[in-house]
Amino acid sequence: MKTQQLMALFVLTTFCSFAQKKSQVTLKSDKNTTAAKIQNIESEKIPILNFATFHMGMTSDANTTEFDENDEKNQAAVHDIAKKLSLFKPTIIIVETPPSFNEKLLAEYNSYLLNPKMKFKNPSEIELLAYELGRICGTKKIVGIDHKMDYNYTIGDEIVNAVDSVWYKKFYKNPLSFYPKVDVDENKLNLFEKLKNSNQPSFLDYSIAVNAEMLTHAGTENAFEGADEAAKYYQRNLRMYSNLNRLNLTKNDRVFIIMGLGHTAFFRHFISRSPKYKMVNTFDYLK
């Protein structure tokens, strides 16, 4: 090979090597820049611990869990869970009551802070867990974000189902059987184990399906009764989420939300996609 050809080949090889290294440096720089942007965005988000529970007191919900809220052992078990969750150190606690109840809620909560041994006639997860969590952490703020709406869980049993009655009946005969990861005998679980199971992603997915999405398999000819009822449940949760967004929260807040399974399930999806909030891993505190 002639000297001129060798020189040209050397120059070309050197240029390609240089270009490749420059490209790698640029790519690495771009990745570092992107990582820094992501880190900055995440640091500005408001942390939320989104906790699911069954209703421990009286409830109008179609599905209930057997639990004696006045039993002292049960109350002690709830308080033990509050201790675990207290490591999150919330600055504000959000519960499943309408905002119109906030003044009364705060007054009752402050009374509990002064007298943790005060008795409640029919205590729910709010009085048993939320109040105790706030007491341990010295949390000053507690607010409700619930929004009540009429909703017919059993619409599929009240109409001539022309959509898919076979699947509808099959599913609602034993809904949990389609979610084997969380289909357990709750009678064999203690309270802590029940709540751990209820906060599993599979159980929360089940909660949305059983309360809303499976209703889309019910409807009369040329109508959408099941889908329309499911839409009401979506609407209720979206309005509750809107109530959350009305609160004057900052990145310095640490938000603890305690609600029923269906609401927690929806909020899990809302928060996980939010540019404003970041989801805290519930199981970091259920140990």
Residue pairs with C-beta under 8 A, 6 or more apart in sequence:
1 9
41 275
42 278
43 251
44 251
45 251
45 274
45 275
45 276
45 277
45 278
46 249
46 250
46 251
46 253
46 255
46 276
46 277
46 278
47 253
47 254
47 255
47 277
47 278
47 280
48 255
48 256
48 257
48 271
48 277
48 278
48 279
48 280
49 85
49 88
49 90
49 254
49 255
49 256
49 257
49 280
49 282
49 285
50 257
50 264
50 267
50 268
50 271
50 279
50 280
50 282
51 85
51 199
51 256
51 257
51 258
51 259
51 264
51 282
52 195
52 198
52 199
52 203
52 204
52 207
52 259
52 260
52 261
52 264
52 265
53 125
53 129
53 195
53 198
53 258
53 259
53 260
53 261
54 64
54 65
54 67
54 125
54 194
54 198
54 260
54 261
55 61
55 64
55 65
55 124
55 125
55 260
56 67
56 69
56 78
56 123
56 124
56 125
56 128
56 129
57 69
57 122
57 123
57 124
57 125
57 127
58 122
58 124
59 124
61 260
62 153
62 154
65 186
65 194
67 74
67 191
68 74
69 75
69 122
69 123
69 124
69 128
70 122
70 123
74 191
75 123
75 128
77 190
77 191
77 192
78 125
78 128
78 129
78 132
78 191
79 128
79 129
79 132
80 192
81 129
81 191
81 192
81 195
81 286
82 129
82 132
82 133
82 136
83 136
84 285
84 286
84 287
85 129
85 133
85 256
85 285
85 286
86 133
86 136
86 137
87 285
88 137
88 254
88 256
88 280
88 285
89 137
89 254
90 133
90 134
90 137
90 139
90 254
90 255
90 256
91 139
91 140
91 141
91 252
91 253
91 254
91 255
92 139
92 141
92 142
92 143
92 247
92 249
92 253
92 254
92 255
92 256
93 130
93 133
93 134
93 139
93 141
93 142
93 143
93 256
93 257
93 258
94 142
94 143
94 144
94 145
94 244
94 247
94 255
94 256
94 257
94 258
94 259
95 105
95 126
95 130
95 142
95 143
95 144
95 145
95 146
95 257
95 258
95 259
96 126
96 144
96 145
96 146
96 258
96 259
96 260
96 263
97 105
97 126
97 144
97 146
98 144
98 146
98 147
98 148
99 143
99 144
99 145
99 146
99 243
99 246
101 144
102 143
102 144
105 126
105 142
105 143
105 144
106 142
106 143
108 127
109 131
109 134
109 142
111 118
112 118
112 127
112 131
112 135
113 131
113 134
113 135
116 132
116 135
120 127
125 258
126 258
129 258
130 142
130 256
130 258
131 142
133 139
133 256
134 142
139 256
143 247
145 240
145 243
145 244
145 247
146 240
146 243
146 259
147 236
147 239
147 240
147 243
148 236
149 232
149 235
149 236
149 239
150 232
151 229
151 232
151 233
151 236
152 158
152 229
153 211
153 229
155 215
155 218
155 225
155 226
155 229
156 165
156 168
156 172
156 215
156 217
156 218
156 226
159 218
159 219
159 220
159 225
160 220
160 221
161 168
161 217
161 218
161 219
161 220
161 226
162 219
162 220
162 221
163 216
163 217
163 218
163 219
163 226
164 217
164 218
165 218
167 217
168 214
168 217
168 218
168 226
171 178
171 214
171 217
172 210
172 214
175 206
175 209
175 210
175 214
176 182
176 183
176 206
177 183
178 206
178 209
179 202
179 203
179 205
179 206
181 200
181 202
182 197
182 200
182 202
182 203
182 206
184 197
186 194
186 197
189 197
192 286
195 286
196 283
196 286
197 203
198 204
198 261
199 264
199 282
199 283
199 286
201 268
203 261
204 261
204 264
204 265
204 268
205 265
207 261
207 262
207 264
207 265
208 262
208 265
208 266
211 233
211 262
212 230
212 233
212 234
212 262
213 230
215 226
215 227
215 229
215 230
216 226
216 227
216 230
217 226
218 225
218 226
219 225
219 226
219 227
233 262
234 266
237 262
237 263
237 266
237 267
237 270
238 266
240 263
240 266
240 267
241 266
241 267
241 270
244 257
244 267
245 276
249 255
255 277
257 264
257 267
259 267
268 279
271 277
271 278
271 279
272 279
